[in-house]
Amino acid sequence: MSESIIPKLSDLVGGELNEFGQLPREEHIVKSLAQPEAAGALTLGRINNVSKARMRHQFANVLALEIPHIQEALRELQKENPKVYLEKVMELAEFSLPRLKSVEIDVSANAESAKNMSLADLQRALTDDTAVVSVQ
């Protein structure tokens, strides 16, 4: 009976399955860089993606250790300067909340019915390139 592979999030140098899928071993990357034309060599784009995934994972680990300190610093800032506290919380929120976009649609040709447009009508207007004036 074969053993099941338990994913290890911290094992980014091995060939085990983890949150990024199957990452190549370090030797595979080194050989691919030395002989990019060899059969089975990783492309530079793939190596770059693996490197980015490793860096993001390591940074996330460091940041996870800092969360208690960040929370304490924010509590102190809230007491000392509530306005700056709110500004910093809003800055941090940009990393986790999706950004809203405003869209301007030209309905001047049909201004009276624009007030009564259904959601489906608005969605159709958004997909019609001639109706969209700007996206910010």
SVG drawing of the C-alpha trace seen along z (x, -y; Angstrom):
<svg xmlns="http://www.w3.org/2000/svg" viewBox="-38 -63 63 65">
<polyline fill="none" stroke="black" stroke-width="0.4" points="0.0,0.0 1.4,-3.4 1.7,-6.2 -0.3,-9.3 1.6,-12.5 0.7,-15.1 1.3,-18.6 3.8,-20.7 3.3,-24.4 6.9,-25.1 8.5,-22.6 9.1,-24.8 12.5,-23.3 11.3,-19.7 9.2,-18.0 6.3,-17.4 2.8,-18.7 2.0,-22.0 -0.2,-25.0 1.6,-26.0 1.3,-22.6 4.3,-20.5 7.4,-22.7 10.7,-21.5 13.7,-20.6 16.5,-23.1 18.8,-20.8 16.2,-20.9 16.3,-24.7 20.1,-24.9 20.4,-22.4 17.7,-24.2 19.6,-27.5 22.9,-25.9 21.5,-24.0 18.3,-25.8 18.1,-23.8 18.2,-20.4 15.2,-18.1 13.0,-18.7 14.6,-22.0 12.4,-24.6 11.7,-27.8 12.9,-31.1 9.3,-32.0 8.6,-28.9 11.7,-29.4 10.7,-33.0 7.2,-31.9 8.7,-29.3 11.0,-32.0 8.1,-34.4 6.0,-31.7 8.8,-30.9 9.4,-34.6 5.7,-35.2 5.5,-32.1 8.5,-33.2 7.2,-36.7 3.8,-35.4 5.5,-33.4 7.5,-36.4 4.4,-38.6 2.3,-35.9 4.9,-36.1 4.5,-39.9 0.7,-40.0 0.6,-40.3 3.1,-43.1 1.2,-44.9 -2.0,-44.6 -0.4,-46.0 1.1,-48.9 -2.3,-49.7 -3.9,-49.7 -1.3,-52.1 -1.7,-54.3 -5.5,-54.3 -5.0,-55.7 -2.4,-58.3 -3.9,-59.5 -7.2,-58.1 -7.1,-59.9 -3.7,-58.4 -4.9,-55.0 -7.9,-55.1 -5.7,-56.1 -3.3,-53.2 -6.2,-50.7 -7.5,-51.9 -4.1,-51.5 -3.9,-47.9 -7.4,-47.2 -6.2,-47.8 -4.3,-44.5 -7.3,-42.4 -10.4,-44.2 -11.2,-44.4 -11.0,-47.8 -14.3,-49.2 -14.3,-50.7 -16.5,-53.4 -17.9,-53.2 -19.6,-55.9 -22.1,-54.9 -23.5,-57.3 -27.3,-57.0 -28.0,-60.4 -29.7,-59.0 -32.2,-57.3 -32.1,-59.5 -35.7,-59.0 -35.5,-55.2 -32.0,-55.3 -33.7,-55.8 -35.7,-52.6 -32.9,-50.3 -32.8,-46.9 -29.7,-45.2 -29.6,-43.1 -29.8,-46.3 -26.9,-47.8 -24.8,-44.7 -25.5,-44.8 -24.6,-48.4 -21.3,-47.6 -20.4,-45.0 -21.3,-47.3 -18.1,-49.3 -19.9,-52.1 -21.9,-52.9 -18.9,-52.9 -17.4,-56.4 -14.7,-55.8 -13.6,-53.2 -11.7,-54.4"/>
</svg>
